[in-house]
Every structure is written in C-alpha cells, then in structure tokens.
C-alpha cells in the first residue's frame, strides 16, 4: 500500500482539536490474540456529553504465524529484543492495513478518517511498575494519514497507577444510569468488571480484574485438540464435561484472588505456562480432557461470582450485569455464571444496543477522542494513580 500524503501536521491537529464531531477508528488486540478489532465510530462532543454512533465493526483475524510470533514475544524464554523490535513494526503495518480494509469495505475514503485510537498489543504488563504495548503508532499514521493516539497505559503507570483497567472511564460515559447499579463484565482473555453505582460520579466507580476470562480455556483447547481448535466453539466441549472439584479448588486457591481491588493480572500469571502445567498434571491423574475444559470454564464463572461476593455485594446491591467480550458468545460459560448468581439479571452488550465484540475497540476510539479534546481519561480511584492524567501519545 502506498504511503499516505503529508497532510498530517500541526495545523491539521489544531483543526481536529476544534472539531465538534470526529470520525474515529478504535483498534484493539487483546490477550486472547484472536486478531485486530476495528470499530469505526462517529463521536460528537467529549466528556459527559459524549455521543457515539457505531458505523462499522470487524475483527481481522491474525494469521497463525503472526499469532505464534506474538505468543513467543510474551514469553521471556522464547523472545528477544530484536524479535520484539521487528514485531512492533509488523503489527503497526497490520493495524494500518486493518483500518484501511474496514474503511474500504464500508465505502469510506481513508481521508475522511479524523483519528485513530490504538491500544496496541500487550507484550508484558507489570502492574504499577511498567507495561509494554507494541504496534508502532508512527507506522499507522504514515500508512493511513490519520492522527493516531496510542500507548495509553504508560501514562497512568508513570503516576503510580496499575495502567489498567482503562475501559471503565468510557463505560462511565456511555452506560451510567440514574437509578440502576450496573456491572459491566468483560470476558476477554482476562475478565474484568466495572461497577457503576446508580447516579454515580467518576469517583464512585470501582473496577478490577476478576481473573482469567477465555485465556486458560483457549490455551487448554488448543493443546487438547492438537492445535486444531483455537477456542471452545459455543462452549461445546465444556458442556460435554463435568467440573472436577479438586482441580477447581486448586485454581480458586491462587493467591491472586485474595488481593483486594484495585488489581490487575494477565498472561504473565494465567497464561500458557500456568495452564500447561495444570493440564499436564490432571491428564496424568487420568482426568477426562472434556472435564478439564469444563473445569476451566467454570473457573472463569466461579471467579467472577466470587469477586462479586467478596468486593461488591457487601457494599451495594447489583441491579444488572452486562457481559461483553468473546466470552459473551459462550453459552456454557454464561449458563454457569447465571447458576452462580441466580438472583441477578445477566445480559449481553446487545441489550444496551451495543456490540459485545466491539466494546473495547469503541472504548479506545473514545479514549483517543478524550485525549485530542484535552481531557483527563484515567480514573485514579480505579487504577490507583496519584492523579488524573491525559493518556495517549499522539503521532502525526
């Protein structure tokens, strides 16, 4: 693809800052490593006046060799400085291509795109210490001609925050309710919850990682199917199996679950290494593979429910839970969660008129819009940061 023209400059940035409405692309590649989520949205205003209209959404799947390269980069024993350096530019190009593809597919001239908000691909996350997301924003800017805001998390970490979760700020803008306490439960590679108390202000919001979402299930299925399946389609394997209680007890005893919020976790804790050790152990004990998948699926549901009982329900009632992310498409997982929380209505994002899959990509479009609008876009009460800051680096 030819390089975009040289129209991106300080004057264009100033014009963008003064615009009331912007066409924004949000990019997300999460810990599940499914691919690149691209959301095109029209955003009007900013802050509590933000209005969002979704124009298009698509997930561009990673090719197997790219997914493998990312997985290797996330494992210190399998990665190198040179491989991560190269992958940074490769992913930047793939992100740019994904935006161009979605624009073309929807008859949108790439020149009409005002702004791109890119989360990047997390390679390593040390809460409160350091974090690394790659997918070079300069490459995206060069290839699309759009202003790009990226690398959001580091700014929060720089002022003492955990660098996560970041989506709660956007959930507050979009989903707060005057008389209902809503929980926004994302089930991606990692599962995280945002608590929006009825009539809340930003200072009232609670958000934290509940534990693994799809990450351990996916890694297990990938191994047990000899790499033929990347995930448990419709939860079919889990539905065939039975929860093995001794394995579940070991999983629930992980020290992460004793940590109070704010807390975050990731592949460093619940990734392939931890999963493979457990799978090897229980296969050696003669446990049926379907039962292992069923146990890991129930573990996600049980750890979510346990988090609610420990950290949310003692303080307030829950009027409804809204599920987003890839886990919203797993009926077995949702059925398990409903059994664990029988008195709480549980819906998916579609109930609110949004896409479960697009949620995080839309969130980073909104975060980029806030950056360009000069608004702070982290929540210190959620991340533990010392002060509100404007997250995101701008590439012209």
NORMO-V598523 format. One record per residue. D_FIRST is the distance of its C-alpha to the first C-alpha in Angstrom with 2 decimals. Layout:
d_first: (D_FIRST;D_FIRST)
//
This chain:
d_first: (0.00;3.78;6.53;8.91;12.20;15.30;17.25;17.68;21.11;24.67;25.61;22.90;24.07;27.60;26.81;25.19;28.33;30.52;28.85;31.00;28.33;24.74;21.91;20.92;18.73;20.64;19.27;21.75;21.91;25.61;28.12;28.11;24.65;24.00;20.35;18.45;20.33;18.53;21.03;20.48;23.77;25.57;27.78;30.78;32.88;33.16;35.83;38.44;37.47;33.95;33.09;30.14;28.88;26.41;23.89;21.93;21.73;20.11;20.14;17.25;19.33;18.78;18.93;22.34;21.30;19.36;22.41;24.68;22.97;23.41;26.98;27.72;26.48;28.93;31.82;33.26;34.77;31.51;29.10;28.77;27.53;24.98;23.61;23.35;21.73;18.95;18.66;18.30;14.89;13.86;14.94;13.34;9.86;11.36;12.89;9.91;8.33;11.94;12.39;9.62;11.14;14.60;14.12;12.94;15.78;18.19;17.38;16.58;14.50;12.47;14.48;17.58;16.97;19.47;19.36;18.12;20.81;19.83;22.66;20.85;22.28;25.92;26.88;30.40;32.62;36.07;37.59;38.99;38.08;34.35;31.11;27.63;24.45;21.14;17.44;16.69;16.66;15.52;12.14;11.99;13.21;10.89;7.66;9.69;12.23;14.99;18.07;18.19;21.55;21.86;24.41;27.23;29.82;30.67;32.24;34.69;35.57;36.19;39.02;40.61;38.80;37.61;34.03;34.42;34.71;32.54;32.17;35.89;35.34;33.07;35.50;38.26;36.49;35.84;38.66;41.80;44.89;48.23;50.52;48.60;47.66;44.28;42.68;38.91;38.45;34.97;34.86;31.62;31.77;34.35;36.59;37.37;39.59;39.90;43.37;43.62;47.37;48.63;48.42;46.65;45.42;42.66;45.45;46.73;43.60;43.78;40.76;40.40;39.07;41.48;40.32;38.04;36.42;34.59;33.85;37.05;37.24;33.75;34.52;37.86;36.64;33.91;36.71;39.43;37.35;36.31;32.68;32.63;32.28;30.25;32.60;35.83;34.81;37.05;39.28;40.90;41.76;43.20;45.24;46.85;47.88;50.49;50.13;51.75;53.58;54.11;50.36;49.74;52.41;50.78;47.40;48.98;50.88;47.73;48.42;45.32;47.15;50.00;47.82;48.25;45.38;43.28;41.74;38.36;37.45;34.56;33.52;35.63;38.70;38.04;35.31;35.43;38.18;40.59;39.84;40.28;43.55;44.90;43.85;45.39;48.56;49.14;48.30;50.92;53.32;52.83;51.00;49.32;45.48;45.36;47.71;45.46;42.50;44.92;46.24;42.84;41.98;45.32;44.81;41.86;44.08;47.13;45.45;44.11;47.60;49.28;47.17;48.27;51.90;51.92;49.98;49.72;52.67;55.32;54.12;53.26;53.09;49.81;49.49;46.28;43.42;39.91;37.70;33.91;31.33;31.04;34.78;35.54;34.68;37.31;40.58;42.66;41.57;42.22;45.60;46.53;45.63;47.70;50.62;50.42;50.41;52.57;53.61;50.18;48.00;44.55;41.67;37.88;35.44;35.55;39.17;37.96;35.38;32.35;30.18;31.28;27.82;26.08;28.74;27.20;23.70;25.61;27.74;25.00;23.80;27.47;27.88;25.00;26.70;29.96;28.55;27.32;30.71;32.52;34.21;35.21;33.56;35.29;38.69;41.07;43.52;40.92;39.17;42.21;40.66;43.25;41.75;39.15;35.96;32.65;30.12;26.47;24.67;22.66;19.39;18.59)
//
